[in-house]
């Protein structure tokens, strides 16, 4: 239970769902964790729970689309724990659930701002903070929809696909610059989280599914393994990418999707 001992990790969107699961798992593996979320109270709650279990963590509010917020988050990691060795760009929002022909430019830009611009800003900030250190790992949370397409999510698919290739570009740049920073993307299938519940409720309101329960059952059936994923499933993969076990892995995508993309 010490695969991340000596490392400091920053996890965005850590107030619930995948981010909360990753932050808690990292702490159990010995990492010091900076938990950030747009909801600062949620981030503080997750950090407090980690501390109550004997871990080291701090929580703070962060809007990942704001450069100033990234400066504050990085400074907090450096000031509280003396460095930054792992960054998980997890913060994101659900798709609009609109087809291309009716999707508004405002909704498109909002999804891009959080799901892509936030990852760009985080990756840039992470490289700047890690390049003088011994080693670093940046983990960008994409999606199965960064690998394959779907309907009624053009904004989400475009952003998540861009995250995959942004990660590859950053990995190559770090390698060519001689930085010991690895950059990889992580591609979950549908994970049973509050964001999924909100997405199902939105789909129901728009008449895409008759009700959230029916929609959830249909989505579950898309996964050959026979269930939705859990934050713990994603956290296990993130621990691998954060640890030295993946020292020869950069510019790659790790898929955790219950067989969704195998069809």
Secondary structure, DSSP 8 states (H G I E B T S, - for coil): --TTTT-EEEETTTTSHHHHHHHHHHHHTT-EEEEEESSHHHHHHHHHHHHHTT--EEEEE--TT-HHHHHHHHHHHHHHHS---EEEE----------TTT--HHHHHHHHIIIIIHHHHHHHHHHHHHTTSS-EEEEEE--GGGTS--SS-HHHHHHHHHHHHHHHHHHHHHHHHT--EEEEEEEE--B-SHHHHHHHHHHHHTTSSSSHHHHHHHHHTTSTTSS-B-HHHHHHHHHHHHSGGGTT--S-EEEESTTGGG-
